[in-house]
Amino acid sequence: MVTINKDEILKKGYVDVKVRAEGMRQSHRLHVKKQQTAHGLVPMLVAQHYIPRKELVKLAEQFQLPVKHKDVVALPKGKMPKDFAEPGTKPAKVKIEADTVEAEVED
């Protein structure tokens, strides 16, 4: 088994993986893309095709990097996005507004 560390993956820009999806073993290429978060730019391995959540978690643990497919992000155990934020990047400006509910009273 060939091992690759996260520094090599970030330098190369992608990693080829084999995962089990829908009962079949499939090969996928995960590309490194930097996502803007509230903590700054975070490099994530992004899958273009479907990978089950269970496999995303395994990949995140194996490579010690966040793995993303559509709106699902898997992080290594005990880590948060701020642990991967690149130093010197500015966090995204987040604006939070309270939901307003307008109700009318009928007589």
DSSP file (Angstrom, degrees, kcal/mol; ACC not computed):
  #  RESIDUE AA STRUCTURE BP1 BP2  ACC     N-H-->O    O-->H-N    N-H-->O    O-->H-N    TCO  KAPPA ALPHA  PHI   PSI    X-CA   Y-CA   Z-CA
    1    1 A M              0   0    0      0, 0.0     2,-0.4     0, 0.0     0, 0.0   0.000 360.0 360.0 360.0 129.4    0.0    0.0    0.0
    2    2 A V        -     0   0    0      2,-0.0     2,-0.4     0, 0.0     0, 0.0  -0.723 360.0-152.7 -87.4 129.8    1.4    3.4   -1.0
    3    3 A T        -     0   0    0     -2,-0.4     2,-0.4     0, 0.0     0, 0.0  -0.828  12.0-175.1-104.5 144.6    1.1    6.1    1.6
    4    4 A I        -     0   0    0     -2,-0.4     2,-0.1     4,-0.0    -2,-0.0  -1.000  15.3-139.6-136.5 136.0    0.9    9.7    0.8
    5    5 A N     >  -     0   0    0     -2,-0.4     4,-1.7     1,-0.1     3,-0.4  -0.483  27.5-106.8 -95.7 169.7    0.8   12.6    3.3
    6    6 A K  H  > S+     0   0    0      1,-0.2     4,-2.5     2,-0.2     5,-0.2   0.801 115.8  59.3 -68.1 -28.8   -1.3   15.7    3.2
    7    7 A D  H  > S+     0   0    0      2,-0.2     4,-1.9     1,-0.2    -1,-0.2   0.901 107.0  47.6 -65.0 -39.2    1.6   18.0    2.3
    8    8 A E  H  > S+     0   0    0     -3,-0.4     4,-2.5     2,-0.2    -2,-0.2   0.890 111.8  50.5 -66.8 -39.2    2.2   15.9   -0.9
    9    9 A I  H  X S+     0   0    0     -4,-1.7     4,-2.8     2,-0.2     5,-0.4   0.929 111.1  47.8 -64.4 -45.4   -1.5   16.0   -1.7
   10   10 A L  H  < S+     0   0    0     -4,-2.5    -1,-0.2     1,-0.2    -2,-0.2   0.873 114.4  47.0 -64.2 -36.8   -1.7   19.8   -1.3
   11   11 A K  H  < S+     0   0    0     -4,-1.9    -1,-0.2    -5,-0.2    -2,-0.2   0.901 115.7  44.3 -70.2 -41.4    1.4   20.3   -3.5
   12   12 A K  H  < S-     0   0    0     -4,-2.5    -2,-0.2    -5,-0.2    -1,-0.2   0.854  99.8-136.6 -73.7 -36.4    0.2   17.9   -6.2
   13   13 A G  S  < S+     0   0    0     -4,-2.8    19,-2.6    -5,-0.2     2,-0.3   0.358  72.5  39.2  96.3  -6.2   -3.4   19.3   -6.2
   14   14 A Y  E     -A   31   0A   0     -5,-0.4     2,-0.3    17,-0.3    17,-0.2  -0.981  59.3-152.2-162.0 166.8   -5.2   16.0   -6.4
   15   15 A V  E     -A   30   0A   0     15,-2.0    15,-2.9    -2,-0.3     2,-0.5  -0.984  16.5-134.9-146.8 139.6   -5.2   12.4   -5.1
   16   16 A D  E     +A   29   0A   0     -2,-0.3     2,-0.3    13,-0.2    13,-0.2  -0.827  31.9 178.0 -95.2 130.9   -6.5    9.2   -6.7
   17   17 A V  E     -A   28   0A   0     11,-3.1    11,-2.8    -2,-0.5     2,-0.5  -0.890  26.7-138.4-130.9 159.5   -8.5    7.0   -4.3
   18   18 A K  E     +A   27   0A   0     -2,-0.3     2,-0.3     9,-0.2     9,-0.2  -0.987  30.1 174.0-117.7 127.4  -10.4    3.8   -4.5
   19   19 A V  E     -A   26   0A   0      7,-2.7     7,-3.6    -2,-0.5     2,-0.7  -0.882  33.6-119.4-129.9 160.4  -13.7    3.6   -2.6
   20   20 A R  E     +A   25   0A   0     -2,-0.3     2,-0.4     5,-0.2     5,-0.2  -0.904  41.2 164.7-102.8 114.3  -16.6    1.2   -2.2
   21   21 A A  E >   -A   24   0A   0      3,-2.7     3,-1.9    -2,-0.7    -2,-0.0  -0.997  65.1  -5.8-133.6 132.0  -19.8    2.7   -3.4
   22   22 A E  T 3  S-     0   0    0     -2,-0.4    -1,-0.1     1,-0.3     3,-0.1   0.834 129.0 -57.0  55.9  35.2  -23.0    0.9   -4.2
   23   23 A G  T 3  S+     0   0    0      1,-0.2     2,-0.3    -3,-0.0    -1,-0.3   0.483 119.2 100.9  79.3   2.5  -21.3   -2.5   -3.6
   24   24 A M  E <  S-A   21   0A   0     -3,-1.9    -3,-2.7     2,-0.0     2,-0.6  -0.894  74.7-119.7-120.6 150.9  -18.6   -1.8   -6.2
   25   25 A R  E     -A   20   0A   0     -2,-0.3     2,-0.3    -5,-0.2    -5,-0.2  -0.790  40.3-175.4 -87.6 123.9  -15.0   -0.7   -5.9
   26   26 A Q  E     -A   19   0A   0     -7,-3.6    -7,-2.7    -2,-0.6     2,-0.4  -0.888  23.1-133.4-124.4 151.1  -14.6    2.6   -7.7
   27   27 A S  E     +A   18   0A   0     -2,-0.3     2,-0.3    -9,-0.2    -9,-0.2  -0.881  29.1 176.7-102.2 134.4  -11.7    4.9   -8.6
   28   28 A H  E     -A   17   0A   0    -11,-2.8   -11,-3.1    -2,-0.4     2,-0.6  -0.966  25.2-139.7-134.5 150.9  -12.1    8.6   -8.0
   29   29 A R  E     -A   16   0A   0     -2,-0.3     2,-0.5   -13,-0.2    19,-0.5  -0.965  17.2-158.8-111.0 120.5   -9.9   11.6   -8.3
   30   30 A L  E     -A   15   0A   0    -15,-2.9   -15,-2.0    -2,-0.6     2,-0.3  -0.877   8.8-152.0-100.1 124.7  -10.3   14.2   -5.5
   31   31 A H  E     -AB  14  46A   0     15,-1.8    15,-3.2    -2,-0.5     2,-0.6  -0.714  16.9-119.4 -96.5 146.1   -9.1   17.7   -6.4
   32   32 A V  E     + B   0  45A   0    -19,-2.6     2,-0.4    -2,-0.3    13,-0.2  -0.748  39.1 172.1 -84.4 121.2   -7.8   20.2   -3.8
   33   33 A K  E     - B   0  44A   0     11,-2.7    11,-2.6    -2,-0.6     2,-0.6  -0.993  30.2-128.7-130.9 139.9  -10.0   23.3   -3.8
   34   34 A K  E     - B   0  43A   0     -2,-0.4     2,-0.4     9,-0.2     7,-0.1  -0.778  24.2-160.7 -91.7 122.9   -9.8   26.1   -1.3
   35   35 A Q  E     - B   0  42A   0      7,-2.7     7,-2.5    -2,-0.6     2,-0.5  -0.856  17.7-125.5-105.2 135.6  -13.1   27.0    0.2
   36   36 A Q  E     + B   0  41A   0     -2,-0.4     2,-0.2     5,-0.2     5,-0.2  -0.684  41.4 166.5 -78.8 125.0  -13.8   30.3    1.9
   37   37 A T  E >   - B   0  40A   0      3,-1.8    55,-2.1    -2,-0.5     3,-1.1  -0.692  54.8 -90.4-127.1-178.8  -15.1   29.7    5.4
   38   38 A A  T 3  S+     0   0    0      1,-0.2    56,-0.1    -2,-0.2     3,-0.1   0.642 127.7  49.9 -68.6 -13.5  -15.7   31.8    8.5
   39   39 A H  T 3  S-     0   0    0      1,-0.4     2,-0.3    52,-0.1    -1,-0.2   0.449 121.9 -95.7-103.2  -3.5  -12.1   30.9    9.6
   40   40 A G  E <  S-B   37   0A   0     -3,-1.1    -3,-1.8    50,-0.1    -1,-0.4  -0.798  74.4 -13.3 120.0-165.1  -10.4   31.8    6.3
   41   41 A L  E     -B   36   0A   0     45,-0.3    45,-2.6    -2,-0.3    -5,-0.2  -0.596  61.4-170.2 -76.1 128.1   -9.4   29.7    3.3
   42   42 A V  E     -B   35   0A   0     -7,-2.5    -7,-2.7    -2,-0.4     2,-0.3  -0.978  18.5-133.7-121.7 120.5   -9.6   26.0    4.0
   43   43 A P  E     -B   34   0A   0      0, 0.0     2,-0.3     0, 0.0    -9,-0.2  -0.573  31.6-178.8 -72.7 131.8   -8.2   23.4    1.5
   44   44 A M  E     -B   33   0A   0    -11,-2.6   -11,-2.7    -2,-0.3     2,-0.7  -0.967  32.8-122.5-131.4 147.4  -10.6   20.6    0.9
   45   45 A L  E     -Bc  32  67A   0     21,-2.9    23,-3.3    -2,-0.3     2,-0.5  -0.816  36.5-158.0 -84.7 119.4  -10.5   17.4   -1.2
   46   46 A V  E     -Bc  31  68A   0    -15,-3.2   -15,-1.8    -2,-0.7     2,-0.4  -0.884   6.4-150.9-110.5 127.9  -13.5   17.7   -3.4
   47   47 A A        -     0   0    0     21,-2.8    23,-0.4    -2,-0.5   -17,-0.1  -0.789   5.6-163.6 -94.9 134.9  -15.2   14.8   -5.1
   48   48 A Q  S    S+     0   0    0    -19,-0.5     2,-0.2    -2,-0.4    -1,-0.1   0.780  75.7  47.5 -85.2 -28.7  -17.0   15.3   -8.4
   49   49 A H  S    S-     0   0    0      1,-0.1    -2,-0.0    20,-0.0     2,-0.0  -0.707 104.1 -73.2-113.6 164.2  -18.9   12.1   -8.3
   50   50 A Y        +     0   0    0     -2,-0.2    -1,-0.1    19,-0.0    -2,-0.1  -0.276  46.7 173.9 -60.5 130.8  -21.0   10.4   -5.5
   51   51 A I        -     0   0    0     -4,-0.1     5,-0.1    -3,-0.0   -30,-0.1  -0.990  35.8-111.9-133.5 129.0  -19.1    8.9   -2.6
   52   52 A P     >  -     0   0    0      0, 0.0     4,-2.0     0, 0.0     3,-0.4  -0.197  25.5-116.3 -59.3 152.5  -21.0    7.6    0.4
   53   53 A R  H  > S+     0   0    0      1,-0.2     4,-2.3     2,-0.2     5,-0.2   0.864 114.5  58.8 -58.4 -38.4  -20.7    9.4    3.7
   54   54 A K  H  > S+     0   0    0      1,-0.2     4,-1.6     2,-0.2    -1,-0.2   0.897 108.6  45.0 -59.3 -40.9  -19.0    6.4    5.3
   55   55 A E  H  > S+     0   0    0     -3,-0.4     4,-2.4     2,-0.2    -1,-0.2   0.846 108.4  57.1 -72.5 -34.8  -16.3    6.5    2.7
   56   56 A L  H  X S+     0   0    0     -4,-2.0     4,-2.4     1,-0.2    -2,-0.2   0.909 107.2  49.1 -61.3 -41.1  -15.9   10.3    3.0
   57   57 A V  H  X S+     0   0    0     -4,-2.3     4,-2.2     2,-0.2    -1,-0.2   0.908 110.1  50.8 -64.9 -41.8  -15.2    9.9    6.7
   58   58 A K  H  X S+     0   0    0     -4,-1.6     4,-2.4     1,-0.2    -2,-0.2   0.913 111.6  47.7 -61.4 -42.8  -12.6    7.1    6.0
   59   59 A L  H  X S+     0   0    0     -4,-2.4     4,-2.7     2,-0.2     5,-0.3   0.899 109.6  52.5 -66.4 -40.7  -10.8    9.3    3.5
   60   60 A A  H  X>S+     0   0    0     -4,-2.4     4,-1.5     1,-0.2     5,-0.7   0.906 112.9  45.0 -61.6 -41.3  -10.8   12.3    5.8
   61   61 A E  H  <5S+     0   0    0     -4,-2.2    -2,-0.2     2,-0.2    -1,-0.2   0.897 113.8  50.1 -67.4 -41.0   -9.2   10.2    8.5
   62   62 A Q  H  <5S+     0   0    0     -4,-2.4    -2,-0.2     1,-0.2    -1,-0.2   0.919 123.4  28.0 -65.6 -45.2   -6.7    8.6    6.1
   63   63 A F  H  <5S-     0   0    0     -4,-2.7    -1,-0.2     2,-0.2    -2,-0.2   0.562  96.5-131.7 -96.0  -9.6   -5.5   11.9    4.6
   64   64 A Q  T  <5S+     0   0    0     -4,-1.5    -3,-0.2    -5,-0.3    -4,-0.1   0.883  71.9 109.8  56.2  41.1   -6.1   14.1    7.6
   65   65 A L  S   <S-     0   0    0     -5,-0.7    -1,-0.2    -6,-0.3    -2,-0.2  -0.964  78.9 -95.3-137.2 153.1   -7.8   16.7    5.3
   66   66 A P        -     0   0    0      0, 0.0   -21,-2.9     0, 0.0     2,-0.4  -0.481  37.6-155.5 -67.4 141.2  -11.5   17.7    5.0
   67   67 A V  E     -cD  45  74A   0      7,-2.5     7,-3.2   -23,-0.2     2,-0.4  -0.975  11.3-168.9-121.8 134.7  -13.3   15.9    2.2
   68   68 A K  E     +cD  46  73A   0    -23,-3.3   -21,-2.8    -2,-0.4     2,-0.3  -0.962  18.9 175.3-130.6 140.2  -16.3   17.4    0.5
   69   69 A H  E >  S- D   0  72A   0      3,-2.3     3,-2.5    -2,-0.4     2,-0.3  -0.930  71.7 -49.6-139.8 119.3  -19.0   16.2   -1.9
   70   70 A K  T 3  S-     0   0    0    -23,-0.4   -23,-0.0    -2,-0.3   -22,-0.0  -0.398 125.5 -18.1  52.5-111.9  -21.8   18.6   -2.8
   71   71 A D  T 3  S+     0   0    0     -2,-0.3     2,-0.5    -3,-0.1    -1,-0.3   0.317 116.1  98.0-106.0   9.6  -23.0   19.9    0.6
   72   72 A V  E <   -D   69   0A   0     -3,-2.5    -3,-2.3     2,-0.0     2,-0.5  -0.865  49.6-174.7-100.7 124.6  -21.5   17.1    2.8
   73   73 A V  E     -D   68   0A   0     -2,-0.5     2,-0.5    -5,-0.2    -5,-0.2  -0.980   6.6-162.2-120.4 126.0  -18.1   17.8    4.5
   74   74 A A  E     -D   67   0A   0     -7,-3.2    -7,-2.5    -2,-0.5    -9,-0.0  -0.918   9.2-168.5-107.4 131.4  -16.3   15.1    6.4
   75   75 A L        -     0   0    0     -2,-0.5   -14,-0.1    -9,-0.2     3,-0.1  -0.855  30.8 -96.6-115.2 151.4  -13.5   16.2    8.8
   76   76 A P    >   -     0   0    0      0, 0.0     3,-2.0     0, 0.0   -15,-0.1  -0.317  60.5 -79.4 -61.3 151.7  -10.9   14.0   10.6
   77   77 A K  T 3  S+     0   0    0      1,-0.3     3,-0.1   -20,-0.1   -20,-0.0  -0.272 115.9  10.6 -57.7 130.7  -11.9   13.1   14.1
   78   78 A G  T 3  S+     0   0    0      1,-0.3     2,-0.3    -3,-0.1    -1,-0.3   0.521 104.8 113.2  81.0   6.2  -11.3   15.8   16.6
   79   79 A K    <   -     0   0    0     -3,-2.0    -1,-0.3     3,-0.0    -4,-0.1  -0.773  45.6-162.9-112.0 156.5  -10.7   18.5   14.0
   80   80 A M    >   -     0   0    0     -2,-0.3     3,-1.9    -3,-0.1     4,-0.5  -0.872  39.2-101.4-128.1 162.6  -12.6   21.6   13.0
   81   81 A P  G >> S+     0   0    0      0, 0.0     3,-1.6     0, 0.0     4,-0.7   0.837 119.3  63.7 -55.0 -33.2  -12.3   23.8    9.8
   82   82 A K  G 34 S+     0   0    0      1,-0.3     3,-0.3     2,-0.2    -3,-0.0   0.757  92.1  64.8 -64.8 -22.0  -10.3   26.4   11.7
   83   83 A D  G <4 S+     0   0    0     -3,-1.9    -1,-0.3     1,-0.2    -4,-0.0   0.721 108.6  39.7 -70.3 -20.4   -7.5   23.7   12.2
   84   84 A F  T <4 S+     0   0    0     -3,-1.6    -1,-0.2    -4,-0.5    -2,-0.2   0.471  84.7 124.2-106.5  -5.5   -7.0   23.7    8.4
   85   85 A A     <  -     0   0    0     -4,-0.7   -43,-0.2    -3,-0.3   -45,-0.1  -0.308  67.8-114.0 -60.9 136.1   -7.4   27.4    7.7
   86   86 A E    >   -     0   0    0    -45,-2.6     3,-1.5     1,-0.1   -45,-0.3  -0.514  33.9-109.6 -72.4 134.7   -4.3   28.8    5.9
   87   87 A P  T 3  S+     0   0    0      0, 0.0     3,-0.1     0, 0.0    -1,-0.1  -0.371 100.3  25.8 -65.1 141.6   -2.4   31.3    8.0
   88   88 A G  T 3  S+     0   0    0      1,-0.3     2,-0.3    -2,-0.1   -48,-0.1   0.402  89.9 122.9  89.0  -3.2   -2.7   34.9    6.8
   89   89 A T    <   -     0   0    0     -3,-1.5    -1,-0.3   -50,-0.1    -4,-0.0  -0.718  61.8-122.3 -93.1 145.2   -6.0   34.5    5.1
   90   90 A K        -     0   0    0     -2,-0.3   -50,-0.1    -3,-0.1   -51,-0.1  -0.636  26.7-114.7 -85.6 139.2   -8.9   36.7    6.2
   91   91 A P        -     0   0    0      0, 0.0   -53,-0.2     0, 0.0   -52,-0.1  -0.329  37.0 -98.0 -67.4 154.3  -12.1   35.1    7.4
   92   92 A A        -     0   0    0    -55,-2.1     2,-0.6   -52,-0.1   -52,-0.0  -0.438  37.8-110.9 -70.0 145.8  -15.2   35.6    5.3
   93   93 A K        -     0   0    0     -2,-0.1     2,-0.5    -3,-0.1    -1,-0.1  -0.703  36.7-162.9 -80.5 121.2  -17.6   38.3    6.5
   94   94 A V        -     0   0    0     -2,-0.6     2,-0.6   -56,-0.1    -1,-0.0  -0.912   6.7-163.9-110.7 128.1  -20.7   36.5    7.9
   95   95 A K        -     0   0    0     -2,-0.5     2,-0.5     2,-0.0    -2,-0.0  -0.950   5.8-167.9-114.3 120.9  -23.9   38.5    8.3
   96   96 A I        -     0   0    0     -2,-0.6     2,-0.4     2,-0.0    -2,-0.0  -0.926   4.2-174.6-112.3 126.9  -26.5   36.8   10.5
   97   97 A E        -     0   0    0     -2,-0.5     2,-0.2     3,-0.0     3,-0.0  -0.947  26.8-116.6-120.1 141.2  -30.0   38.2   10.6
   98   98 A A        -     0   0    0     -2,-0.4     2,-0.2     1,-0.1    -2,-0.0  -0.490  35.3-108.7 -72.2 142.6  -32.8   37.0   12.9
   99   99 A D        -     0   0    0     -2,-0.2     2,-0.5     1,-0.0    -1,-0.1  -0.524  32.8-146.8 -69.7 135.8  -35.8   35.5   11.2
  100  100 A T        -     0   0    0     -2,-0.2     2,-0.5    -3,-0.0    -1,-0.0  -0.897  10.5-165.0-108.5 136.3  -38.8   37.8   11.3
  101  101 A V        -     0   0    0     -2,-0.5     2,-0.5     2,-0.0    -2,-0.0  -0.976   2.3-162.9-121.4 122.9  -42.2   36.5   11.6
  102  102 A E        -     0   0    0     -2,-0.5     2,-0.4     2,-0.0    -2,-0.0  -0.907  12.1-178.7-107.2 129.4  -45.2   38.7   10.9
  103  103 A A        -     0   0    0     -2,-0.5     2,-0.4     2,-0.0    -2,-0.0  -0.950  16.3-146.9-127.6 146.9  -48.5   37.6   12.1
  104  104 A E        -     0   0    0     -2,-0.4     2,-0.6     2,-0.0    -2,-0.0  -0.909  14.4-136.2-111.7 141.1  -51.9   39.1   11.8
  105  105 A V        -     0   0    0     -2,-0.4     2,-0.4     2,-0.0    -2,-0.0  -0.848  17.0-150.9 -97.9 125.4  -54.6   38.8   14.4
  106  106 A E              0   0    0     -2,-0.6    -2,-0.0     1,-0.1     0, 0.0  -0.771 360.0 360.0 -95.7 140.3  -58.1   38.0   13.1
  107  107 A D              0   0    0     -2,-0.4    -1,-0.1     0, 0.0    -2,-0.0   0.444 360.0 360.0 -86.2 360.0  -61.1   39.2   15.0
